[in-house]
Amino acid sequence: MFDVTKIEDKVTDGIREASFLTCGIVCSTQIDIEIEGDTIRRVKYTNGCNGNTQGIAALIAGMKVKDAIERLDGINCKGRGTSCPDQLARALKSLV
């Protein structure tokens, strides 16, 4: 019900780049992720609460994918049953 939709997934020089559309009930519309090995290099949200999404991206840069999933999974925004951080966790889950 709140799943993300993978729209791109490629590996270049050991860097995995994947893009996802969010489920449509959160403020962000797309999440772009770069992963090297099991470590998140970069996350970029399209739309959403700019300060919050930049903060999330800055905090998880350099974090292990598994750790980010554990921290972000299940975060609920305004009773929607999901959130921009939860959408990121769902995207990351689909990559492991």
Buried (B, 14 or more C-beta within 10 A) or exposed (E): EBBBEEEEEEEEEEEBBBBBBBBEBBBBEBBBBBBEEEBBBBBBBEEBBEEBBBEBBEBBBEBBBEEBBEBBBEBEBEEEBBBBBBBBBBBBBBBE
